Amino acid sequence: MSKQNSESFDTYNTCANEIKNRILKEGIWKPYTNRIKSLLLCQDKFWELYNSESDLAHKRVVLEDLVNLQSLIAEWYKSSKKIIEFETNSGVCQ
């Protein structure tokens, strides 16, 4: 994904404390939910690619990518649920 479509910052050239401070300052939900939206957009694009492909071998490859992406999306949602439960139980959201 191009830099203009993502609100993340250059983590490769940023020290751990800068990343931590940014998360503490801005919160985690906006970048976190943006990542989920990006994954869902990728899923949609894979389906478009699959539907436009006529070669069965290429269709199989796209389906493999979709399967791999599904587990990643599921993990993000699972992690989201854990964060929400933690925040709710600790009184952060109340």
C-alpha positions as CSV (number, residue, x, y, z in Angstrom):
1,M,0.0,0.0,0.0
2,S,1.3,3.4,-0.9
3,K,2.4,5.9,1.8
4,Q,-0.5,8.3,1.0
5,N,-3.1,5.6,1.7
6,S,-1.7,4.7,5.1
7,E,-1.5,6.8,8.2
8,S,1.4,4.8,9.6
9,F,4.8,6.3,10.0
10,D,8.3,5.2,9.2
11,T,8.8,2.6,11.9
12,Y,12.1,1.4,10.4
13,N,13.8,4.7,11.1
14,T,12.0,5.4,14.3
15,C,13.3,4.3,17.7
16,A,11.1,2.2,20.0
17,N,10.5,5.0,22.5
18,E,9.2,7.3,19.7
19,I,6.8,4.6,18.6
20,K,5.6,4.1,22.2
21,N,5.2,7.8,22.8
22,R,3.2,8.2,19.6
23,I,0.9,5.4,20.6
24,L,0.5,6.8,24.1
25,K,-0.3,10.3,22.7
26,E,-2.6,9.3,19.8
27,G,-4.0,6.1,20.9
28,I,-4.1,2.8,19.1
29,W,-7.5,2.5,17.7
30,K,-7.2,4.7,14.6
31,P,-4.1,3.0,13.2
32,Y,-5.4,-0.3,14.4
33,T,-8.7,0.0,12.6
34,N,-7.0,1.4,9.5
35,R,-5.0,-1.8,9.3
36,I,-8.2,-3.8,9.4
37,K,-9.7,-1.6,6.7
38,S,-6.6,-2.1,4.6
39,L,-6.8,-5.9,5.0
40,L,-10.4,-5.9,4.0
41,L,-9.7,-3.7,1.0
42,C,-6.9,-6.2,0.0
43,Q,-9.5,-9.0,0.3
44,D,-11.9,-7.2,-2.0
45,K,-9.1,-6.6,-4.5
46,F,-8.1,-10.2,-4.4
47,W,-11.7,-11.2,-5.2
48,E,-11.8,-8.7,-8.1
49,L,-8.6,-10.2,-9.4
50,Y,-9.9,-13.7,-9.0
51,N,-13.1,-12.9,-10.8
52,S,-11.3,-11.2,-13.7
53,E,-8.8,-14.0,-14.1
54,S,-9.5,-16.7,-16.7
55,D,-6.4,-18.9,-16.2
56,L,-7.3,-21.6,-13.6
57,A,-3.7,-21.8,-12.3
58,H,-3.7,-18.0,-11.6
59,K,-7.1,-18.3,-10.0
60,R,-5.7,-21.0,-7.7
61,V,-2.8,-18.7,-6.7
62,V,-5.2,-15.9,-5.9
63,L,-7.4,-18.2,-3.8
64,E,-4.3,-19.3,-1.9
65,D,-3.6,-15.6,-1.2
66,L,-7.2,-15.1,-0.1
67,V,-6.9,-18.1,2.3
68,N,-3.7,-16.7,3.8
69,L,-5.3,-13.3,4.2
70,Q,-8.3,-14.7,6.0
71,S,-6.3,-16.0,8.9
72,L,-4.6,-12.6,9.2
73,I,-8.0,-10.8,9.2
74,A,-9.3,-13.3,11.8
75,E,-6.3,-12.6,14.1
76,W,-6.8,-8.8,13.9
77,Y,-10.4,-9.2,14.9
78,K,-9.5,-11.7,17.7
79,S,-6.9,-9.2,19.0
80,S,-9.5,-6.4,18.7
81,K,-11.9,-8.4,20.9
82,K,-9.2,-9.0,23.5
83,I,-8.3,-5.3,23.6
84,I,-11.9,-4.2,23.9
85,E,-12.5,-6.8,26.7
86,F,-9.4,-5.6,28.5
87,E,-10.4,-1.9,28.2
88,T,-14.0,-2.7,29.3
89,N,-12.9,-4.8,32.3
90,S,-10.2,-2.3,33.4
91,G,-12.7,0.6,33.2
92,V,-10.7,2.4,30.4
93,C,-13.8,2.6,28.2
94,Q,-16.2,3.6,31.0
